[in-house]
Amino acid sequence: MNAKMMQTTRGAVRRYLLEYGEEAAAEWIVSSADDEFIRVCGIGSWLLAAGPSTPSGASMTLANAAAAAAVCVHEEHPRKLARSRRKKLPELSAEEERRIRSESYPMALSFSVPSHYGVTEEIKEFWADPGPGA
């Protein structure tokens, strides 16, 4: 595993996308190619490390970074999410939660790419962090 790359599952990202009102990207992520999914993880990693922060200096949440990265890969350019706050979804059944947690992760591919795979200058400019309180 690329130690600095975000690790998650397509099912978890799908749920984050639905919470942020991104239904089209939520449907796309479940059948995304491994390369696309690893780009989501690479961009999400970059957003967590170098993306915008809150006035207190905290980074994006994992859910926010994963959803924003997925929208970026799906639409081929960055944009803000449809919702700024997550909407509450129905609780997952124990079976569905186990299924999502046990989904495969493209481990071999993650070893072969940089930790911020997929991050472009457009992404860096769009998500440039002006710093806390700016």
N, C-alpha and C positions, 0 to 999 in steps of 0.2 A: 504494500500500500504506500502511496505517496503520503508521507506523514503529515504534510501541511495541507493536503486537499480535503475538503469537506466530504464526509462520508454520510450518505443517507440512502433512502430507497425511493424508487419511483412512486410508490404508494404514499409515502410520507410527503413527498413534494406535491403530489396530486392533492392531498388534503390541505396543505398550506395554500395552494393556489385557489382552491374552493373557498377557503376562509377569507381570502383577499378579493373574492369576486372575479377571478380569472378562469371562467369555465372553459373557454376554448383551449387555453394552455393546459388546463387540468386534464382534458381529454387527450391531448397530444402527448403529454409526458409518459403516460402508461405504455405507449407503443414507440417511444423515441428510440432511435438507434443508440448503441453504446457510446459512440463518439459524441453524439449530441448530449447524452446524459452526463458524460465526463466533462463536457464544456460547461454544463449547468453547475457541476460540482466545482470546477475550477474558477468560474466567475463568482460563484457563491463564496468560495474561500477568499477571493480577493476583496469582495464586498465586506466580509467580516473583518479582514485585516486592515484594509485601506479605504473602505467606502465611507459614506457619510456617518457622522456620529451625532449623538444627542447633545443638547446644551451641557449636560453633565460630563460629556466625554465618552459615554458608553457607545459601543458599536451597534450595528443593526442586530436584531435577533436572528437566530438561525432560520426561523420560519420566513422572516422578511427577506433575508438574503437569498434563500433557496427559491422563493417565489419570484423575486425580481430577476434572478439569474435565468430561471426557466422562461419567463416572459421574453427576456432579451434573446435567448437562443431561438425560441419559437418564432418570434417576430423579426428576428435578424437585426434588431437595434434596441437600445435601452429606452425605457420609459418608466414613469412612476406607475405603481400598481393601481388598479381600479378603486380599491378601498385603502385608506390609511390605517384603519383598525381592522383587526380580524373579527369576522362574525362567528358566533358560536355555532358549531355543527353538532348534530346528534352524536352521542357517545358511540364509539365503536364497540362491536361485540368482541368478546375475548377471542373468538376465532378469527375475526377480521384483523384485529390487532396483531395476533400471531402471524397471520399471512403477510402482513405488511413488513413486520420485523424480520421475517425469514426470506424476503425477496433477495435475489442475487445482486451483487454489486460487481461491475466490470473491473475487478482487481488487477488483472494483467495489464489492461489498457491504462489504468491509473498509474502504474509503475513506469510506463513508457512516455509520459508527458509531464511538462512542468506543473507545479502546484497551482499556478494561476492560468492554466490552459484555457484559451478562448477569450482572454481579456484583450480588448483592442484599445486603440487610442480613443475611439469614439466612446467606449464604455468609461474609460478613465476620465475623460472630459465631462461626460454627463453626470457621473457620480462623484466628481471632485469634492473632497471634504474641505469646506472653508474653515473648519475647526470649531471647537466648542464655543457656543454663544454668538457665532457669526450670523 
